[in-house]
Amino acid sequence: MEKGPRYVSKLTRNTYALILAGGRGSRLHELTDWRAKPALFFGGKFRIIDFPLSNCINSGVRRVGVVTQYKAHSLIKHLVRGWGHFKKELGEGVEILPASQRHSDSWYMGTADAVFQNVDIIRGEVPEYVMILSGDHIYRQDYGEMLAFHAENDADMTVSCMEVPLEEAAGNFGVMSVDRQHRILAFNEKPAHPESVPDKPDMCLASMGNYVFKTEFLFEQLRRDAKTAGSDHDFGKNIIPSIIADHRVFAYRFVDPASDQKAYWRDVGNLDSFWLANMELVEPVPPLNLYDPRWPIWTFQEQLPPAKFVFDDDDRRGTAIDSMVSSGCIISGSTVRKSLLFSNVRVHSYSTIEQAVVLPDVEIQRHCKLRKVIIDRGCTIPEGTVIGYDKKQDVKNGFRVTAKGVTLVTREMLGQSVGGI
């Protein structure tokens, strides 16, 4: 992860981080019917919000606010249980900032408005820099290096970015062009035809949705934007395009510090990308190393017993191959291959589970066959159920099947009551 010392210094101590975690993530369909996207489970024991939060703590940025809005109950519950142990008197803390109409009669109307409505809270922290982060991406990044880049360039604003294929960026990401000093010359929010990087006609420079501002400059731009009629009150659509001509706005390229090549970063914004990013973790050498003690991913987890594998008969053997199995799981006389089981999953005998992402508290009864599925939290899969082998039948049974053949199963689809999110 590291190629040199971290910038745990005045830069990080004088920075307040604001994580924007209010989005639904509508392309995840039923997975976000009852929870915001940042609260969605990922990687066997984590939630998506744990990744930007862990980046802050590991980088030495220990004053953090988390802005919530859409169906935030499970997110707030997780933050209180897993991130509520910091000591304010020591100059650290993770605060929850729900939409509360502090400066208007409206809820958060855009990313810039979400920050503007919390200006008084940020001002009370008296930071020299404000770092604004997206709360719904999976990656590891030392923010100290971005802060150092920002300070060295005397930037008013710095945008964290990375090279992305044109077809991936089109309609999905803010795209920029820069000069040789990395100063941003143009910025377009989610263009249909992104501008390519010089000498790389199939790649463009895309915003990660992470920004660093000089504090007073940020406040000035937010006040101006709040008074601008017709504004969407969004950083990508409004703030950035309006300041690049007359202010020092720079692009910080996020790369893997060990190889200086493209770094790991996943949006997991739809069912296929969510399934694939989880599946990558069960590879022998995964692109995201969750086992690096120098950069732990912090979270809340219940005190659960170890995973258990029982029965060793020829036709009834509890095994898991090329899989991740979390605490509290019991695999009883069944085979699990290339799958990721979250906490408290019970797999009963004579079942075969392949390429599955199984969220917490799921019970899979006997003689089930599941392949290339996402099973939402708390589902009970009835005995003899077959999913992932016949798309037409899965659709007929009420499950959602993606264009790439991933099948989503939720409690509502199974006719079961909702509880625990």
HELIX and SHEET records of a PDB file:
HELIX    1   1 LYS A   10  ARG A   13  1                                   4    
HELIX    2   2 SER A   26  THR A   32  5                                   7    
HELIX    3   3 LYS A   37  ALA A   39  5                                   3    
HELIX    4   4 ASP A   50  SER A   59  1                                  10    
HELIX    5   5 HIS A   73  TRP A   83  1                                  11    
HELIX    6   6 LYS A   88  LEU A   90  5                                   3    
HELIX    7   7 THR A  111  PHE A  116  1                                   6    
HELIX    8   8 VAL A  119  GLU A  125  1                                   7    
HELIX    9   9 TYR A  143  GLU A  152  1                                  10    
HELIX   10  10 LEU A  166  ALA A  169  1                                   4    
HELIX   11  11 THR A  215  ALA A  226  1                                  12    
HELIX   12  12 PHE A  235  ILE A  239  3                                   5    
HELIX   13  13 ILE A  240  ILE A  243  1                                   4    
HELIX   14  14 LEU A  271  GLU A  280  1                                  10    
HELIX   15  15 LYS A  391  LYS A  396  1                                   6    
SHEET    1   A 7 GLY A  93  PRO A  98  0                                        
SHEET    2   A 7 ARG A  63  THR A  68  1                                        
SHEET    3   A 7 THR A  15  LEU A  20  1                                        
SHEET    4   A 7 TYR A 129  SER A 134  1                                        
SHEET    5   A 7 MET A 203  LYS A 214 -1                                        
SHEET    6   A 7 MET A 157  PRO A 165 -1                                        
SHEET    7   A 7 VAL A 249  ARG A 253  1                                        
SHEET    1   B 7 GLY A  93  PRO A  98  0                                        
SHEET    2   B 7 ARG A  63  THR A  68  1                                        
SHEET    3   B 7 THR A  15  LEU A  20  1                                        
SHEET    4   B 7 TYR A 129  SER A 134  1                                        
SHEET    5   B 7 MET A 203  LYS A 214 -1                                        
SHEET    6   B 7 GLY A 174  VAL A 178 -1                                        
SHEET    7   B 7 ILE A 184  GLU A 189 -1                                        
SHEET    1   C 2 PHE A  41  PHE A  42  0                                        
SHEET    2   C 2 PHE A  46  ARG A  47 -1                                        
SHEET    1   D 2 ILE A 138  TYR A 139  0                                        
SHEET    2   D 2 TRP A 265  ARG A 266 -1                                        
SHEET    1   E 5 LYS A 308  VAL A 310  0                                        
SHEET    2   E 5 ILE A 330  SER A 332  1                                        
SHEET    3   E 5 ARG A 346  VAL A 347  1                                        
SHEET    4   E 5 GLU A 363  ILE A 364  1                                        
SHEET    5   E 5 THR A 380  ILE A 381  1                                        
SHEET    1   F 2 ASP A 312  ASP A 313  0                                        
SHEET    2   F 2 ARG A 316  ARG A 317 -1                                        
SHEET    1   G 5 THR A 319  ILE A 321  0                                        
SHEET    2   G 5 THR A 335  ARG A 337  1                                        
SHEET    3   G 5 THR A 352  VAL A 358  1                                        
SHEET    4   G 5 LEU A 340  LEU A 341  1                                        
SHEET    5   G 5 MET A 324  VAL A 325  1                                        
SHEET    1   H 5 THR A 319  ILE A 321  0                                        
SHEET    2   H 5 THR A 335  ARG A 337  1                                        
SHEET    3   H 5 THR A 352  VAL A 358  1                                        
SHEET    4   H 5 LYS A 369  ILE A 375  1                                        
SHEET    5   H 5 VAL A 386  ILE A 387  1                                        
SHEET    1   I 6 THR A 319  ILE A 321  0                                        
SHEET    2   I 6 THR A 335  ARG A 337  1                                        
SHEET    3   I 6 THR A 352  VAL A 358  1                                        
SHEET    4   I 6 LYS A 369  ILE A 375  1                                        
SHEET    5   I 6 THR A 407  VAL A 409  1                                        
SHEET    6   I 6 ARG A 400  VAL A 401 -1                                        
END                                                                             
